[in-house]
Amino acid sequence: MLFIDPELCIDCGACVPACPVNAIYVDKDLPGDMEHFLVINSQYFVDEDATRRVVAELTT
């Protein structure tokens, strides 16, 4: 999983069509079943190790 720094993102949307696996959404377009990834992404920039453990649990 790659992460987008919410402090550096300028909400231009350029990354959305550039993503080869359609995994990036503008916040307002984020499907309800993916909302937990918004929290995970933001948390990564606070505690990288804890976030990677959460992601690992989601993928096992």
PDB file of N, H, CA, C and O in Angstrom:
ATOM      1  N   MET A   1       0.848  -1.176   0.000  1.00  0.00           N
ATOM      2  CA  MET A   1       0.000   0.000   0.000  1.00  0.00           C
ATOM      3  C   MET A   1       0.891   1.235   0.000  1.00  0.00           C
ATOM      4  O   MET A   1       1.864   1.318   0.750  1.00  0.00           O
ATOM      5  N   LEU A   2       0.544   2.182  -0.846  1.00  0.00           N
ATOM      6  H   LEU A   2      -0.246   2.114  -1.455  1.00  0.00           H
ATOM      7  CA  LEU A   2       1.240   3.461  -0.876  1.00  0.00           C
ATOM      8  C   LEU A   2       0.380   4.484  -0.153  1.00  0.00           C
ATOM      9  O   LEU A   2      -0.834   4.313  -0.044  1.00  0.00           O
ATOM     10  N   PHE A   3       0.999   5.536   0.338  1.00  0.00           N
ATOM     11  H   PHE A   3       1.985   5.675   0.250  1.00  0.00           H
ATOM     12  CA  PHE A   3       0.296   6.527   1.141  1.00  0.00           C
ATOM     13  C   PHE A   3       0.460   7.914   0.545  1.00  0.00           C
ATOM     14  O   PHE A   3       1.500   8.231  -0.034  1.00  0.00           O
ATOM     15  N   ILE A   4      -0.561   8.733   0.687  1.00  0.00           N
ATOM     16  H   ILE A   4      -1.406   8.475   1.156  1.00  0.00           H
ATOM     17  CA  ILE A   4      -0.540  10.116   0.213  1.00  0.00           C
ATOM     18  C   ILE A   4      -0.579  11.008   1.441  1.00  0.00           C
ATOM     19  O   ILE A   4      -1.509  10.928   2.244  1.00  0.00           O
ATOM     20  N   ASP A   5       0.426  11.855   1.585  1.00  0.00           N
ATOM     21  H   ASP A   5       1.181  11.920   0.933  1.00  0.00           H
ATOM     22  CA  ASP A   5       0.501  12.739   2.744  1.00  0.00           C
ATOM     23  C   ASP A   5      -0.605  13.792   2.658  1.00  0.00           C
ATOM     24  O   ASP A   5      -0.585  14.632   1.759  1.00  0.00           O
ATOM     25  N   PRO A   6      -1.568  13.758   3.581  1.00  0.00           N
ATOM     26  CA  PRO A   6      -2.671  14.721   3.529  1.00  0.00           C
ATOM     27  C   PRO A   6      -2.226  16.165   3.756  1.00  0.00           C
ATOM     28  O   PRO A   6      -2.939  17.099   3.391  1.00  0.00           O
ATOM     29  N   GLU A   7      -1.065  16.349   4.350  1.00  0.00           N
ATOM     30  H   GLU A   7      -0.485  15.590   4.647  1.00  0.00           H
ATOM     31  CA  GLU A   7      -0.547  17.702   4.568  1.00  0.00           C
ATOM     32  C   GLU A   7       0.063  18.283   3.286  1.00  0.00           C
ATOM     33  O   GLU A   7       0.083  19.500   3.100  1.00  0.00           O
ATOM     34  N   LEU A   8       0.552  17.418   2.417  1.00  0.00           N
ATOM     35  H   LEU A   8       0.535  16.430   2.568  1.00  0.00           H
ATOM     36  CA  LEU A   8       1.184  17.874   1.188  1.00  0.00           C
ATOM     37  C   LEU A   8       0.246  17.846  -0.018  1.00  0.00           C
ATOM     38  O   LEU A   8       0.475  18.548  -1.003  1.00  0.00           O
ATOM     39  N   CYS A   9      -0.803  17.040   0.060  1.00  0.00           N
ATOM     40  H   CYS A   9      -0.989  16.470   0.860  1.00  0.00           H
ATOM     41  CA  CYS A   9      -1.752  16.915  -1.047  1.00  0.00           C
ATOM     42  C   CYS A   9      -2.498  18.230  -1.243  1.00  0.00           C
ATOM     43  O   CYS A   9      -2.989  18.826  -0.285  1.00  0.00           O
ATOM     44  N   ILE A  10      -2.576  18.675  -2.494  1.00  0.00           N
ATOM     45  H   ILE A  10      -2.177  18.191  -3.273  1.00  0.00           H
ATOM     46  CA  ILE A  10      -3.286  19.930  -2.786  1.00  0.00           C
ATOM     47  C   ILE A  10      -4.658  19.663  -3.398  1.00  0.00           C
ATOM     48  O   ILE A  10      -5.302  20.577  -3.912  1.00  0.00           O
ATOM     49  N   ASP A  11      -5.104  18.405  -3.342  1.00  0.00           N
ATOM     50  H   ASP A  11      -4.580  17.662  -2.925  1.00  0.00           H
ATOM     51  CA  ASP A  11      -6.430  18.008  -3.825  1.00  0.00           C
ATOM     52  C   ASP A  11      -6.655  18.361  -5.293  1.00  0.00           C
ATOM     53  O   ASP A  11      -7.753  18.764  -5.677  1.00  0.00           O
ATOM     54  N   CYS A  12      -5.622  18.209  -6.105  1.00  0.00           N
ATOM     55  H   CYS A  12      -4.730  17.881  -5.793  1.00  0.00           H
ATOM     56  CA  CYS A  12      -5.766  18.518  -7.537  1.00  0.00           C
ATOM     57  C   CYS A  12      -6.387  17.358  -8.310  1.00  0.00           C
ATOM     58  O   CYS A  12      -6.945  17.558  -9.389  1.00  0.00           O
ATOM     59  N   GLY A  13      -6.290  16.145  -7.763  1.00  0.00           N
ATOM     60  H   GLY A  13      -5.837  15.983  -6.887  1.00  0.00           H
ATOM     61  CA  GLY A  13      -6.867  14.979  -8.405  1.00  0.00           C
ATOM     62  C   GLY A  13      -6.003  14.363  -9.488  1.00  0.00           C
ATOM     63  O   GLY A  13      -6.429  13.397 -10.121  1.00  0.00           O
ATOM     64  N   ALA A  14      -4.824  14.873  -9.725  1.00  0.00           N
ATOM     65  H   ALA A  14      -4.478  15.658  -9.211  1.00  0.00           H
ATOM     66  CA  ALA A  14      -3.964  14.353 -10.798  1.00  0.00           C
ATOM     67  C   ALA A  14      -3.549  12.902 -10.564  1.00  0.00           C
ATOM     68  O   ALA A  14      -3.281  12.176 -11.522  1.00  0.00           O
ATOM     69  N   CYS A  15      -3.496  12.482  -9.338  1.00  0.00           N
ATOM     70  H   CYS A  15      -3.714  13.072  -8.560  1.00  0.00           H
ATOM     71  CA  CYS A  15      -3.083  11.111  -9.037  1.00  0.00           C
ATOM     72  C   CYS A  15      -4.185  10.094  -9.327  1.00  0.00           C
ATOM     73  O   CYS A  15      -3.892   8.915  -9.529  1.00  0.00           O
ATOM     74  N   VAL A  16      -5.435  10.524  -9.350  1.00  0.00           N
ATOM     75  H   VAL A  16      -5.673  11.481  -9.186  1.00  0.00           H
ATOM     76  CA  VAL A  16      -6.555   9.600  -9.546  1.00  0.00           C
ATOM     77  C   VAL A  16      -6.441   8.861 -10.879  1.00  0.00           C
ATOM     78  O   VAL A  16      -6.412   7.630 -10.872  1.00  0.00           O
ATOM     79  N   PRO A  17      -6.377   9.543 -12.013  1.00  0.00           N
ATOM     80  CA  PRO A  17      -6.267   8.799 -13.275  1.00  0.00           C
ATOM     81  C   PRO A  17      -4.889   8.166 -13.483  1.00  0.00           C
ATOM     82  O   PRO A  17      -4.744   7.260 -14.305  1.00  0.00           O
ATOM     83  N   ALA A  18      -3.880   8.634 -12.748  1.00  0.00           N
ATOM     84  H   ALA A  18      -3.998   9.369 -12.081  1.00  0.00           H
ATOM     85  CA  ALA A  18      -2.528   8.091 -12.900  1.00  0.00           C
ATOM     86  C   ALA A  18      -2.355   6.749 -12.197  1.00  0.00           C
ATOM     87  O   ALA A  18      -1.418   6.012 -12.506  1.00  0.00           O
ATOM     88  N   CYS A  19      -3.232   6.422 -11.267  1.00  0.00           N
ATOM     89  H   CYS A  19      -3.992   7.021 -11.016  1.00  0.00           H
ATOM     90  CA  CYS A  19      -3.104   5.171 -10.514  1.00  0.00           C
ATOM     91  C   CYS A  19      -3.439   3.987 -11.415  1.00  0.00           C
ATOM     92  O   CYS A  19      -4.544   3.921 -11.954  1.00  0.00           O
ATOM     93  N   PRO A  20      -2.503   3.049 -11.589  1.00  0.00           N
ATOM     94  CA  PRO A  20      -2.727   1.934 -12.507  1.00  0.00           C
ATOM     95  C   PRO A  20      -3.739   0.901 -12.008  1.00  0.00           C
ATOM     96  O   PRO A  20      -4.188   0.058 -12.785  1.00  0.00           O
ATOM     97  N   VAL A  21      -4.102   0.953 -10.730  1.00  0.00           N
ATOM     98  H   VAL A  21      -3.737   1.638 -10.099  1.00  0.00           H
ATOM     99  CA  VAL A  21      -5.048  -0.031 -10.188  1.00  0.00           C
ATOM    100  C   VAL A  21      -6.329   0.618  -9.662  1.00  0.00           C
ATOM    101  O   VAL A  21      -7.095  -0.012  -8.932  1.00  0.00           O
ATOM    102  N   ASN A  22      -6.556   1.874 -10.034  1.00  0.00           N
ATOM    103  H   ASN A  22      -5.934   2.386 -10.627  1.00  0.00           H
ATOM    104  CA  ASN A  22      -7.773   2.593  -9.631  1.00  0.00           C
ATOM    105  C   ASN A  22      -8.006   2.561  -8.122  1.00  0.00           C
ATOM    106  O   ASN A  22      -9.126   2.344  -7.661  1.00  0.00           O
ATOM    107  N   ALA A  23      -6.937   2.778  -7.362  1.00  0.00           N
ATOM    108  H   ALA A  23      -6.027   2.954  -7.737  1.00  0.00           H
ATOM    109  CA  ALA A  23      -7.016   2.704  -5.911  1.00  0.00           C
ATOM    110  C   ALA A  23      -7.065   4.075  -5.243  1.00  0.00           C
ATOM    111  O   ALA A  23      -7.112   4.152  -4.015  1.00  0.00           O
ATOM    112  N   ILE A  24      -7.056   5.149  -6.015  1.00  0.00           N
ATOM    113  H   ILE A  24      -7.018   5.086  -7.012  1.00  0.00           H
ATOM    114  CA  ILE A  24      -7.054   6.495  -5.453  1.00  0.00           C
ATOM    115  C   ILE A  24      -8.378   7.158  -5.781  1.00  0.00           C
ATOM    116  O   ILE A  24      -8.853   7.112  -6.916  1.00  0.00           O
ATOM    117  N   TYR A  25      -8.962   7.773  -4.766  1.00  0.00           N
ATOM    118  H   TYR A  25      -8.576   7.810  -3.844  1.00  0.00           H
ATOM    119  CA  TYR A  25     -10.229   8.478  -4.925  1.00  0.00           C
ATOM    120  C   TYR A  25     -10.119   9.859  -4.302  1.00  0.00           C
ATOM    121  O   TYR A  25      -9.384  10.056  -3.334  1.00  0.00           O
ATOM    122  N   VAL A  26     -10.845  10.805  -4.857  1.00  0.00           N
ATOM    123  H   VAL A  26     -11.442  10.644  -5.643  1.00  0.00           H
ATOM    124  CA  VAL A  26     -11.025  12.086  -4.186  1.00  0.00           C
ATOM    125  C   VAL A  26     -11.881  11.781  -2.962  1.00  0.00           C
ATOM    126  O   VAL A  26     -12.796  10.961  -3.045  1.00  0.00           O
ATOM    127  N   ASP A  27     -11.605  12.427  -1.820  1.00  0.00           N
ATOM    128  H   ASP A  27     -10.863  13.093  -1.752  1.00  0.00           H
ATOM    129  CA  ASP A  27     -12.300  12.113  -0.568  1.00  0.00           C
ATOM    130  C   ASP A  27     -13.809  11.990  -0.739  1.00  0.00           C
ATOM    131  O   ASP A  27     -14.413  11.046  -0.229  1.00  0.00           O
ATOM    132  N   LYS A  28     -14.418  12.922  -1.443  1.00  0.00           N
ATOM    133  H   LYS A  28     -13.928  13.689  -1.857  1.00  0.00           H
ATOM    134  CA  LYS A  28     -15.881  12.930  -1.564  1.00  0.00           C
ATOM    135  C   LYS A  28     -16.400  11.777  -2.414  1.00  0.00           C
ATOM    136  O   LYS A  28     -17.589  11.464  -2.354  1.00  0.00           O
ATOM    137  N   ASP A  29     -15.538  11.135  -3.206  1.00  0.00           N
ATOM    138  H   ASP A  29     -14.572  11.389  -3.255  1.00  0.00           H
ATOM    139  CA  ASP A  29     -15.930  10.025  -4.063  1.00  0.00           C
ATOM    140  C   ASP A  29     -15.547   8.661  -3.490  1.00  0.00           C
ATOM    141  O   ASP A  29     -15.765   7.634  -4.132  1.00  0.00           O
ATOM    142  N   LEU A  30     -14.983   8.649  -2.296  1.00  0.00           N
ATOM    143  H   LEU A  30     -14.805   9.484  -1.775  1.00  0.00           H
ATOM    144  CA  LEU A  30     -14.517   7.402  -1.687  1.00  0.00           C
ATOM    145  C   LEU A  30     -15.707   6.496  -1.372  1.00  0.00           C
ATOM    146  O   LEU A  30     -16.616   6.906  -0.650  1.00  0.00           O
ATOM    147  N   PRO A  31     -15.715   5.269  -1.903  1.00  0.00           N
ATOM    148  CA  PRO A  31     -16.811   4.341  -1.607  1.00  0.00           C
ATOM    149  C   PRO A  31     -16.877   4.044  -0.101  1.00  0.00           C
ATOM    150  O   PRO A  31     -15.850   3.980   0.574  1.00  0.00           O
ATOM    151  N   GLY A  32     -18.077   3.868   0.399  1.00  0.00           N
ATOM    152  H   GLY A  32     -18.912   3.920  -0.150  1.00  0.00           H
ATOM    153  CA  GLY A  32     -18.281   3.648   1.832  1.00  0.00           C
ATOM    154  C   GLY A  32     -17.495   2.490   2.398  1.00  0.00           C
ATOM    155  O   GLY A  32     -17.028   2.555   3.536  1.00  0.00           O
ATOM    156  N   ASP A  33     -17.338   1.418   1.615  1.00  0.00           N
ATOM    157  H   ASP A  33     -17.717   1.365   0.691  1.00  0.00           H
ATOM    158  CA  ASP A  33     -16.611   0.252   2.117  1.00  0.00           C
ATOM    159  C   ASP A  33     -15.098   0.457   2.149  1.00  0.00           C
ATOM    160  O   ASP A  33     -14.355  -0.437   2.553  1.00  0.00           O
ATOM    161  N   MET A  34     -14.644   1.638   1.723  1.00  0.00           N
ATOM    162  H   MET A  34     -15.247   2.365   1.396  1.00  0.00           H
ATOM    163  CA  MET A  34     -13.205   1.943   1.734  1.00  0.00           C
ATOM    164  C   MET A  34     -12.862   3.097   2.669  1.00  0.00           C
ATOM    165  O   MET A  34     -11.711   3.531   2.713  1.00  0.00           O
ATOM    166  N   GLU A  35     -13.826   3.592   3.406  1.00  0.00           N
ATOM    167  H   GLU A  35     -14.762   3.239   3.371  1.00  0.00           H
ATOM    168  CA  GLU A  35     -13.583   4.745   4.276  1.00  0.00           C
ATOM    169  C   GLU A  35     -12.505   4.489   5.315  1.00  0.00           C
ATOM    170  O   GLU A  35     -11.803   5.417   5.716  1.00  0.00           O
ATOM    171  N   HIS A  36     -12.362   3.246   5.756  1.00  0.00           N
ATOM    172  H   HIS A  36     -12.933   2.492   5.430  1.00  0.00           H
ATOM    173  CA  HIS A  36     -11.327   2.945   6.756  1.00  0.00           C
ATOM    174  C   HIS A  36      -9.923   3.213   6.205  1.00  0.00           C
ATOM    175  O   HIS A  36      -8.998   3.468   6.976  1.00  0.00           O
ATOM    176  N   PHE A  37      -9.757   3.157   4.880  1.00  0.00           N
ATOM    177  H   PHE A  37     -10.508   2.949   4.254  1.00  0.00           H
ATOM    178  CA  PHE A  37      -8.447   3.449   4.304  1.00  0.00           C
ATOM    179  C   PHE A  37      -8.078   4.930   4.417  1.00  0.00           C
ATOM    180  O   PHE A  37      -6.893   5.263   4.442  1.00  0.00           O
ATOM    181  N   LEU A  38      -9.048   5.805   4.482  1.00  0.00           N
ATOM    182  H   LEU A  38     -10.010   5.535   4.461  1.00  0.00           H
ATOM    183  CA  LEU A  38      -8.782   7.229   4.683  1.00  0.00           C
ATOM    184  C   LEU A  38      -8.114   7.441   6.039  1.00  0.00           C
ATOM    185  O   LEU A  38      -7.158   8.207   6.159  1.00  0.00           O
ATOM    186  N   VAL A  39      -8.621   6.763   7.044  1.00  0.00           N
ATOM    187  H   VAL A  39      -9.397   6.140   6.947  1.00  0.00           H
ATOM    188  CA  VAL A  39      -8.041   6.848   8.389  1.00  0.00           C
ATOM    189  C   VAL A  39      -6.661   6.209   8.409  1.00  0.00           C
ATOM    190  O   VAL A  39      -5.722   6.763   8.981  1.00  0.00           O
ATOM    191  N   ILE A  40      -6.540   5.044   7.785  1.00  0.00           N
ATOM    192  H   ILE A  40      -7.303   4.594   7.320  1.00  0.00           H
ATOM    193  CA  ILE A  40      -5.242   4.356   7.737  1.00  0.00           C
ATOM    194  C   ILE A  40      -4.203   5.226   7.053  1.00  0.00           C
ATOM    195  O   ILE A  40      -3.079   5.345   7.541  1.00  0.00           O
ATOM    196  N   ASN A  41      -4.566   5.844   5.916  1.00  0.00           N
ATOM    197  H   ASN A  41      -5.479   5.748   5.520  1.00  0.00           H
ATOM    198  CA  ASN A  41      -3.630   6.703   5.191  1.00  0.00           C
ATOM    199  C   ASN A  41      -3.166   7.868   6.066  1.00  0.00           C
ATOM    200  O   ASN A  41      -1.970   8.153   6.129  1.00  0.00           O
ATOM    201  N   SER A  42      -4.085   8.534   6.729  1.00  0.00           N
ATOM    202  H   SER A  42      -5.057   8.303   6.677  1.00  0.00           H
ATOM    203  CA  SER A  42      -3.719   9.681   7.570  1.00  0.00           C
ATOM    204  C   SER A  42      -2.862   9.245   8.750  1.00  0.00           C
ATOM    205  O   SER A  42      -1.916   9.939   9.123  1.00  0.00           O
ATOM    206  N   GLN A  43      -3.189   8.102   9.334  1.00  0.00           N
ATOM    207  H   GLN A  43      -3.958   7.539   9.030  1.00  0.00           H
ATOM    208  CA  GLN A  43      -2.450   7.616  10.499  1.00  0.00           C
ATOM    209  C   GLN A  43      -1.010   7.269  10.156  1.00  0.00           C
ATOM    210  O   GLN A  43      -0.125   7.373  11.006  1.00  0.00           O
ATOM    211  N   TYR A  44      -0.771   6.859   8.917  1.00  0.00           N
ATOM    212  H   TYR A  44      -1.490   6.775   8.227  1.00  0.00           H
ATOM    213  CA  TYR A  44       0.578   6.483   8.488  1.00  0.00           C
ATOM    214  C   TYR A  44       1.585   7.599   8.776  1.00  0.00           C
ATOM    215  O   TYR A  44       2.722   7.324   9.159  1.00  0.00           O
ATOM    216  N   PHE A  45       1.180   8.832   8.598  1.00  0.00           N
ATOM    217  H   PHE A  45       0.256   9.055   8.287  1.00  0.00           H
ATOM    218  CA  PHE A  45       2.092   9.963   8.767  1.00  0.00           C
ATOM    219  C   PHE A  45       2.251  10.368  10.231  1.00  0.00           C
ATOM    220  O   PHE A  45       3.015  11.276  10.555  1.00  0.00           O
ATOM    221  N   VAL A  46       1.522   9.686  11.107  1.00  0.00           N
ATOM    222  H   VAL A  46       0.900   8.948  10.843  1.00  0.00           H
ATOM    223  CA  VAL A  46       1.662   9.898  12.547  1.00  0.00           C
ATOM    224  C   VAL A  46       2.495   8.776  13.155  1.00  0.00           C
ATOM    225  O   VAL A  46       3.380   9.024  13.973  1.00  0.00           O
ATOM    226  N   ASP A  47       2.202   7.520  12.742  1.00  0.00           N
ATOM    227  H   ASP A  47       1.483   7.319  12.077  1.00  0.00           H
ATOM    228  CA  ASP A  47       2.897   6.356  13.288  1.00  0.00           C
ATOM    229  C   ASP A  47       3.019   5.293  12.192  1.00  0.00           C
ATOM    230  O   ASP A  47       2.149   4.435  12.042  1.00  0.00           O
ATOM    231  N   GLU A  48       4.096   5.367  11.445  1.00  0.00           N
ATOM    232  H   GLU A  48       4.802   6.064  11.567  1.00  0.00           H
ATOM    233  CA  GLU A  48       4.302   4.487  10.292  1.00  0.00           C
ATOM    234  C   GLU A  48       4.297   3.012  10.677  1.00  0.00           C
ATOM    235  O   GLU A  48       3.653   2.204  10.009  1.00  0.00           O
ATOM    236  N   ASP A  49       5.001   2.653  11.738  1.00  0.00           N
ATOM    237  H   ASP A  49       5.524   3.310  12.282  1.00  0.00           H
ATOM    238  CA  ASP A  49       5.101   1.246  12.122  1.00  0.00           C
ATOM    239  C   ASP A  49       3.739   0.665  12.500  1.00  0.00           C
ATOM    240  O   ASP A  49       3.390  -0.432  12.065  1.00  0.00           O
ATOM    241  N   ALA A  50       2.980   1.387  13.297  1.00  0.00           N
ATOM    242  H   ALA A  50       3.263   2.278  13.650  1.00  0.00           H
ATOM    243  CA  ALA A  50       1.650   0.910  13.705  1.00  0.00           C
ATOM    244  C   ALA A  50       0.741   0.765  12.487  1.00  0.00           C
ATOM    245  O   ALA A  50      -0.030  -0.190  12.396  1.00  0.00           O
ATOM    246  N   THR A  51       0.829   1.690  11.574  1.00  0.00           N
ATOM    247  H   THR A  51       1.456   2.466  11.649  1.00  0.00           H
ATOM    248  CA  THR A  51      -0.008   1.638  10.385  1.00  0.00           C
ATOM    249  C   THR A  51       0.359   0.451   9.515  1.00  0.00           C
ATOM    250  O   THR A  51      -0.527  -0.223   8.989  1.00  0.00           O
ATOM    251  N   ARG A  52       1.634   0.185   9.355  1.00  0.00           N
ATOM    252  H   ARG A  52       2.353   0.732   9.782  1.00  0.00           H
ATOM    253  CA  ARG A  52       2.052  -0.971   8.556  1.00  0.00           C
ATOM    254  C   ARG A  52       1.553  -2.276   9.188  1.00  0.00           C
ATOM    255  O   ARG A  52       1.210  -3.214   8.469  1.00  0.00           O
ATOM    256  N   ARG A  53       1.510  -2.346  10.523  1.00  0.00           N
ATOM    257  H   ARG A  53       1.789  -1.583  11.107  1.00  0.00           H
ATOM    258  CA  ARG A  53       0.975  -3.541  11.180  1.00  0.00           C
ATOM    259  C   ARG A  53      -0.517  -3.701  10.864  1.00  0.00           C
ATOM    260  O   ARG A  53      -0.980  -4.812  10.610  1.00  0.00           O
ATOM    261  N   VAL A  54      -1.260  -2.603  10.881  1.00  0.00           N
ATOM    262  H   VAL A  54      -0.884  -1.700  11.088  1.00  0.00           H
ATOM    263  CA  VAL A  54      -2.693  -2.651  10.556  1.00  0.00           C
ATOM    264  C   VAL A  54      -2.889  -3.112   9.120  1.00  0.00           C
ATOM    265  O   VAL A  54      -3.746  -3.955   8.854  1.00  0.00           O
ATOM    266  N   VAL A  55      -2.112  -2.575   8.198  1.00  0.00           N
ATOM    267  H   VAL A  55      -1.416  -1.890   8.415  1.00  0.00           H
ATOM    268  CA  VAL A  55      -2.214  -2.962   6.793  1.00  0.00           C
ATOM    269  C   VAL A  55      -1.876  -4.436   6.624  1.00  0.00           C
ATOM    270  O   VAL A  55      -2.540  -5.141   5.864  1.00  0.00           O
ATOM    271  N   ALA A  56      -0.853  -4.906   7.325  1.00  0.00           N
ATOM    272  H   ALA A  56      -0.314  -4.333   7.942  1.00  0.00           H
ATOM    273  CA  ALA A  56      -0.462  -6.318   7.249  1.00  0.00           C
ATOM    274  C   ALA A  56      -1.603  -7.211   7.733  1.00  0.00           C
ATOM    275  O   ALA A  56      -1.864  -8.258   7.140  1.00  0.00           O
ATOM    276  N   GLU A  57      -2.274  -6.810   8.790  1.00  0.00           N
ATOM    277  H   GLU A  57      -2.062  -5.959   9.271  1.00  0.00           H
ATOM    278  CA  GLU A  57      -3.411  -7.590   9.294  1.00  0.00           C
ATOM    279  C   GLU A  57      -4.553  -7.624   8.275  1.00  0.00           C
ATOM    280  O   GLU A  57      -5.239  -8.639   8.159  1.00  0.00           O
ATOM    281  N   LEU A  58      -4.764  -6.548   7.547  1.00  0.00           N
ATOM    282  H   LEU A  58      -4.207  -5.723   7.642  1.00  0.00           H
ATOM    283  CA  LEU A  58      -5.833  -6.499   6.550  1.00  0.00           C
ATOM    284  C   LEU A  58      -5.558  -7.404   5.362  1.00  0.00           C
ATOM    285  O   LEU A  58      -6.485  -7.868   4.698  1.00  0.00           O
ATOM    286  N   THR A  59      -4.293  -7.653   5.099  1.00  0.00           N
ATOM    287  H   THR A  59      -3.540  -7.276   5.639  1.00  0.00           H
ATOM    288  CA  THR A  59      -3.930  -8.428   3.910  1.00  0.00           C
ATOM    289  C   THR A  59      -3.642  -9.889   4.205  1.00  0.00           C
ATOM    290  O   THR A  59      -3.287 -10.643   3.300  1.00  0.00           O
ATOM    291  N   THR A  60      -3.789 -10.297   5.447  1.00  0.00           N
ATOM    292  H   THR A  60      -4.078  -9.685   6.183  1.00  0.00           H
ATOM    293  CA  THR A  60      -3.545 -11.709   5.769  1.00  0.00           C
ATOM    294  C   THR A  60      -4.827 -12.456   6.005  1.00  0.00           C
ATOM    295  O   THR A  60      -4.800 -13.655   6.286  1.00  0.00           O
TER     296      THR A  60
END
